[in-house]
Amino acid sequence: MSKTEPTFEEAQRELEQIVERLERGQAPLEEALKLWERGEELYAFCRAKLDAAEGRVEELARRAEQSRPAAAGDAPTTDR
């Protein structure tokens, strides 16, 4: 049975729980190491999702800028 990919929010929530657990310092060493490794995986997952979202936003902003009609002051001028 394969586990489905978590949403960004689910991964972030799990990462926050791991950080809290590690900060309390109550996990035995082996468990703390496993938690740290899982935290690294979740951080990389979240970072990739954020980077992808940022790229999409930049692309949408670029498209919106290109499709916007030029204002009167934006018209190219010719030198005489």
C-alpha positions, 0 to 999 in steps of 0.5 A: 500500500503506497502512501499518498503525498501530503498536502503542503499544510499537512506536511507543515503541520507535521513538521511543526509537531516534530520541531515542538517535540525536539525542542522539548528534548524528551525524545530518546536519542534514536527517536530524536534522530528519526524525527530530525530526518523526517523533519529534513524530508518535510522541510525539503518537501515544503520548500519545493512546494513554496518554490513551485508556487512562487514560480507560478505566481511570477509567471501569472504576474508576468502574463498579467503585465503583458496582457495589460493595455499600455497606458497613455504615458507608456506609449513609445516615443519617437525622436524627431 
